Amino acid sequence: MGITADTGGVRSVERALAIVDLLGEHQALGLEELHYLTALPKATVSRMLATLQEQGWVFRGLSDRRYRLSARRLFGDRQLRFKRRLVESAAPLLLELSERTGLVADLSCFDGERLEVMESAVPQALRKRYPHTCQIVGHHASLFHSAMGRACLGELAEAEVQRLAAHEQLGDEALLRDIEEEANKGFGQRTEGHWEYPVRLPFLIRAIALPVHAEGRLAGSIALHWPLDQAPVERVSSLHLSSLATTVGEVQRALAV
């Protein structure tokens, strides 16, 4: 899509609408992609995006730095709107949590069957250890082995956990007992030695997570994860579980508005 350069107000509106149309068509686009698709100077596209962000039309992902239409500009797909609203509400709070704790903060959404990783905030101190090629956002995490999944399972009735285990073809009674006992601890903890995502980090991690509720139901979870050689779970939960709980509460209040 080519757009003729013009300094008029009408042309600015046309440019903004073109960007909105492209984001609606492609779901998520970066600055370089929008520059190519609009044939506009990169600086012009950047200014337009900044204005659209200020006006609440688009938001920018933490992990991939790509632009998407905001939840209130989406129509038709209620679940997609909810996911966008969840990410928009949580993103600034995840960033604060990550920098405050020095750990990676992840957000998931649970649809009753699968757990999708929606966003991830990496603190400045850990960015060299987390290459961009290993992003887990957009992937489905294991309900039974990820901290985020186990935090969600702890909120479900036993019969529902058994149904999900059968669906995943899991017959490990020890694993199910472990999950039940974990629910009494008040947080989910990832299974040591089992990688829970389709992509792998170049090192082992540990993680803890708490569930997130919205609209009267279980919506997903937020986790803190860190390199295994950095600290044991007991130390991180002692130092940072209260901060994680505070962030979950703030996200839930933001979603209730």
C-alpha positions as CSV (number, residue, x, y, z in Angstrom):
1,M,0.0,0.0,0.0
2,G,1.6,3.2,-1.1
3,I,0.7,6.6,0.3
4,T,1.6,9.9,-1.3
5,A,3.4,12.3,1.1
6,D,1.4,15.4,2.1
7,T,1.5,17.8,5.0
8,G,-2.3,18.4,5.1
9,G,-4.5,17.4,8.0
10,V,-6.7,15.2,5.8
11,R,-3.6,13.3,4.6
12,S,-2.5,12.8,8.2
13,V,-5.9,11.2,8.9
14,E,-5.5,9.0,5.8
15,R,-2.1,7.9,7.0
16,A,-3.4,7.0,10.4
17,L,-6.4,5.1,9.0
18,A,-4.0,3.2,6.7
19,I,-1.9,2.1,9.7
20,V,-5.1,1.1,11.6
21,D,-6.3,-0.9,8.5
22,L,-2.9,-2.7,8.2
23,L,-2.9,-3.6,11.9
24,G,-6.5,-4.9,11.6
25,E,-5.4,-7.0,8.7
26,H,-2.1,-8.4,10.0
27,Q,-2.9,-8.4,13.8
28,A,0.7,-7.3,14.7
29,L,3.3,-5.3,12.8
30,G,6.6,-3.7,13.7
31,L,7.9,-0.3,12.7
32,E,10.0,-1.6,9.8
33,E,7.0,-3.6,8.4
34,L,4.7,-0.6,8.6
35,H,7.3,1.6,7.0
36,Y,7.6,-0.9,4.1
37,L,3.8,-1.5,3.7
38,T,2.9,2.2,3.8
39,A,5.9,3.5,1.8
40,L,6.1,6.3,4.3
41,P,9.3,7.6,5.9
42,K,10.1,5.7,9.1
43,A,10.1,8.9,11.1
44,T,6.6,9.7,9.9
45,V,5.3,6.2,10.7
46,S,6.8,6.5,14.2
47,R,5.1,9.8,14.8
48,M,1.8,8.4,13.7
49,L,2.1,5.4,15.9
50,A,3.0,7.6,18.9
51,T,-0.2,9.6,18.3
52,L,-2.3,6.5,17.9
53,Q,-0.9,5.1,21.1
54,E,-1.7,8.4,22.9
55,Q,-5.3,8.2,21.6
56,G,-5.7,4.6,22.7
57,W,-5.9,3.1,19.2
58,V,-2.8,0.9,19.4
59,F,-0.5,-0.6,22.0
60,R,3.0,-2.0,21.7
61,G,4.0,-5.4,23.0
62,L,6.7,-5.6,25.6
63,S,8.4,-8.7,24.3
64,D,8.2,-8.3,20.5
65,R,7.9,-4.5,20.3
66,R,5.2,-4.9,17.6
67,Y,2.1,-2.8,17.4
68,R,-1.5,-4.1,17.7
69,L,-4.9,-2.6,17.8
70,S,-6.1,-2.0,21.3
71,A,-8.9,-4.1,22.8
72,R,-11.5,-1.4,22.5
73,R,-10.9,-1.0,18.8
74,L,-11.5,-4.7,18.1
75,F,-14.9,-6.0,17.1
76,G,-16.5,-9.4,16.7
77,D,-14.2,-11.8,18.6
78,R,-14.9,-11.5,22.3
79,Q,-12.1,-13.9,23.4
80,L,-9.5,-11.9,21.3
81,R,-10.8,-8.7,22.8
82,F,-10.4,-10.1,26.3
83,K,-6.9,-11.3,25.6
84,R,-5.9,-7.9,24.3
85,R,-7.4,-6.2,27.4
86,L,-5.6,-8.7,29.7
87,V,-2.3,-7.9,28.0
88,E,-2.9,-4.1,27.9
89,S,-3.9,-4.1,31.6
90,A,-1.0,-6.3,32.7
91,A,1.9,-5.0,30.6
92,P,3.0,-1.9,32.6
93,L,2.5,-3.9,35.8
94,L,4.6,-6.8,34.5
95,L,7.4,-4.4,33.6
96,E,7.3,-2.8,37.1
97,L,7.3,-6.3,38.7
98,S,10.2,-7.5,36.6
99,E,12.4,-4.5,37.3
100,R,11.5,-4.5,41.0
101,T,12.4,-8.2,41.5
102,G,15.1,-8.5,38.9
103,L,13.3,-11.6,37.5
104,V,11.4,-12.3,34.3
105,A,7.6,-11.8,34.6
106,D,5.3,-13.8,32.3
107,L,1.6,-13.5,31.7
108,S,-0.7,-16.3,30.5
109,C,-4.3,-16.7,29.5
110,F,-6.3,-19.9,30.3
111,D,-9.3,-20.7,28.1
112,G,-10.4,-23.8,30.0
113,E,-8.4,-26.1,27.8
114,R,-5.0,-24.6,27.0
115,L,-2.6,-22.0,28.5
116,E,-1.2,-19.4,26.1
117,V,1.7,-17.2,27.1
118,M,0.6,-13.7,26.3
119,E,3.4,-11.4,27.4
120,S,6.8,-11.4,29.0
121,A,8.9,-8.7,30.7
122,V,12.6,-9.2,31.0
123,P,14.5,-7.0,33.5
124,Q,17.5,-5.0,32.3
125,A,19.9,-7.1,34.3
126,L,18.8,-10.4,32.6
127,R,18.5,-9.2,29.0
128,K,21.8,-10.5,27.8
129,R,20.8,-14.0,29.0
130,Y,17.5,-14.0,27.2
131,P,18.1,-13.7,23.5
132,H,15.1,-12.5,21.4
133,T,15.1,-15.8,19.4
134,C,14.0,-17.7,22.5
135,Q,10.7,-15.8,23.2
136,I,7.9,-17.9,24.6
137,V,5.2,-15.4,23.9
138,G,2.5,-16.9,21.7
139,H,3.3,-20.5,22.6
140,H,1.1,-22.8,24.7
141,A,2.7,-23.8,28.0
142,S,2.2,-27.2,29.7
143,L,-0.7,-27.0,32.2
144,F,0.9,-29.7,34.3
145,H,4.6,-28.7,34.2
146,S,4.7,-24.9,33.9
147,A,4.4,-22.8,37.0
148,M,1.7,-20.8,35.3
149,G,-0.3,-23.9,34.4
150,R,0.0,-25.4,37.9
151,A,-1.2,-22.1,39.4
152,C,-4.3,-22.4,37.3
153,L,-4.8,-26.1,38.1
154,G,-4.8,-25.2,41.8
155,E,-7.9,-23.2,41.2
156,L,-9.9,-26.0,39.6
157,A,-12.0,-28.8,41.0
158,E,-10.3,-32.2,41.2
159,A,-12.7,-33.6,38.6
160,E,-11.7,-30.9,36.1
161,V,-8.0,-31.5,36.8
162,Q,-8.5,-35.2,36.1
163,R,-10.4,-34.4,32.9
164,L,-7.5,-32.2,31.7
165,A,-5.0,-34.8,32.7
166,A,-6.9,-37.4,30.6
167,H,-7.0,-35.0,27.7
168,E,-3.2,-34.6,27.9
169,Q,-2.9,-38.4,28.3
170,L,-1.2,-38.0,31.7
171,G,-1.6,-41.0,34.0
172,D,1.1,-40.1,36.5
173,E,-0.6,-40.3,39.9
174,A,2.5,-38.9,41.6
175,L,2.3,-35.8,39.4
176,L,-1.3,-35.2,40.2
177,R,-0.7,-35.7,43.9
178,D,2.2,-33.2,43.7
179,I,-0.1,-30.6,42.0
180,E,-2.8,-31.1,44.7
181,E,-0.2,-30.7,47.5
182,E,1.2,-27.6,45.7
183,A,-2.2,-25.9,45.7
184,N,-1.9,-25.9,49.5
185,K,1.3,-23.9,49.3
186,G,-0.5,-21.0,47.6
187,F,1.5,-20.8,44.4
188,G,2.3,-22.9,41.3
189,Q,5.9,-24.1,40.8
190,R,7.3,-25.5,37.6
191,T,8.4,-29.2,37.4
192,E,12.1,-29.4,37.8
193,G,13.9,-30.9,34.8
194,H,10.9,-30.7,32.4
195,W,10.7,-28.1,29.7
196,E,7.2,-26.8,29.4
197,Y,7.4,-24.8,26.1
198,P,7.9,-25.7,22.4
199,V,11.0,-23.4,22.3
200,R,13.9,-23.8,24.7
201,L,16.1,-21.3,26.5
202,P,19.8,-22.0,26.5
203,F,19.7,-22.7,30.2
204,L,17.5,-24.2,32.9
205,I,15.0,-22.1,34.8
206,R,12.9,-22.1,37.9
207,A,9.5,-20.4,38.2
208,I,6.6,-19.6,40.6
209,A,3.2,-18.3,39.6
210,L,-0.2,-17.1,41.0
211,P,-3.6,-17.3,39.3
212,V,-5.4,-14.3,37.8
213,H,-9.2,-13.9,37.9
214,A,-11.4,-11.6,35.8
215,E,-15.1,-11.4,35.1
216,G,-15.8,-13.9,37.8
217,R,-13.6,-16.6,36.3
218,L,-10.1,-17.9,36.2
219,A,-8.4,-15.9,33.4
220,G,-4.8,-17.1,33.5
221,S,-1.7,-16.5,35.7
222,I,1.4,-14.5,36.2
223,A,4.8,-16.1,36.9
224,L,8.2,-15.0,37.9
225,H,11.0,-17.1,36.4
226,W,14.7,-16.9,36.6
227,P,17.9,-18.9,35.7
228,L,18.2,-22.0,37.8
229,D,21.7,-21.1,39.0
230,Q,20.5,-17.7,40.3
231,A,18.5,-18.9,43.4
232,P,16.4,-21.7,44.9
233,V,12.6,-21.5,44.8
234,E,12.4,-21.0,48.6
235,R,14.5,-17.9,48.5
236,V,12.6,-16.3,45.6
237,S,9.2,-17.1,47.1
238,S,10.3,-15.6,50.4
239,L,11.6,-12.4,48.8
240,H,9.2,-11.9,45.9
241,L,5.9,-13.8,46.4
242,S,4.3,-10.8,48.0
243,S,5.3,-8.6,45.1
244,L,3.9,-11.1,42.7
245,A,0.6,-11.2,44.7
246,T,0.4,-7.4,44.7
247,T,0.9,-7.3,40.9
248,V,-1.9,-9.9,40.4
249,G,-4.2,-7.8,42.6
250,E,-3.4,-4.7,40.6
251,V,-4.1,-6.5,37.3
252,Q,-7.4,-7.9,38.6
253,R,-8.5,-4.4,39.7
254,A,-7.5,-2.9,36.3
255,L,-9.5,-5.6,34.5
256,A,-12.5,-4.8,36.7
257,V,-12.7,-1.2,35.6
